[in-house]
Amino acid sequence: MKENEVSTGATYSVETDGKTGLRRMTVSMGGGCPVGCAYCYTYDPKFQGYPRRNADQIVDELTRRVDEFDILQWGCDTEPFLPKNKEITLSSLERIARMKKHISFATRFVLTDGEIDRVASVAQTMKADQKFLAGFHSYLGRRAIAELEPHAPSADERLDGMRRLYNAGIFTFIFIRPLLPTITDQELDGIIAETKNHCHGHVVGEVFYRDSVDGVTSPNRQRKHIDLGLVSPTRQGASMSFGPDTGDWNVFADPRIQRLVGQHENVFAHSSEVFPFLAEKFPSN
Ligand code: SF4
């Protein structure tokens, strides 16, 4: 985290995607998240949250840094469609629609029809600049949702939400991330089967976790689902950082990510990859 990001608190980081070369600006709304997903890195004591920011503050900062990024990714440290957040999310998206950037948002919540209409209107506005808006709907399967995301909408509610988003003409992708080691192969194939008619593709991703001082993985909460897999022979190591004060985080990239990318159509290992895909598939957007 850079010093100016601490002082403004609205943005999180800019990172260049290795495969597409696109620069991603991740927007943090700040203020924490009460949803309590068991694997969420924001609950780690070392994670440095951001102060809550309103739409004016976020849009002002994005405007100031407009030359630094190609993709705006909305939502990383809180659920953007929480009741307390959704008006900030929607009004900000409406105000940045002509910024000439691709935009995505990620959610575990279910948008109302009125909210979907507002998102569709933003996407329509962006078409004038040949930019895409992508909605990433999180869906880790019925068991993981019930066990690890007990305060988020149910699997059935989410399937309905992603279907309505998709039917409204929004480019909709399913987030299977973090791909937890305890999600079985059968469950993974089931996730693809249950959602494939309600989306333009799937994005599969890594688990972020941190080693504890006692030598075992500590982080988040209810770690058993992550720990079980990490002690298995499939463990792969890499590290990343959320900033200088948050310590080193390990990245668990499940080998099944590459299997899914290879076996299924329109499965991506990184969220940035959906934008070149959309540009190729929908050139007249
Ligand atoms: S909704 Fe997102 S930010 Fe909130 S607890 Fe779950 S993973 Fe974390």
Residues whose N, C-alpha, C, O or C-beta is under 5 A from the ligand:
A	BS01	SF4	C33 V35 G36 C37 C40 C76 D77 T78 E79 R108
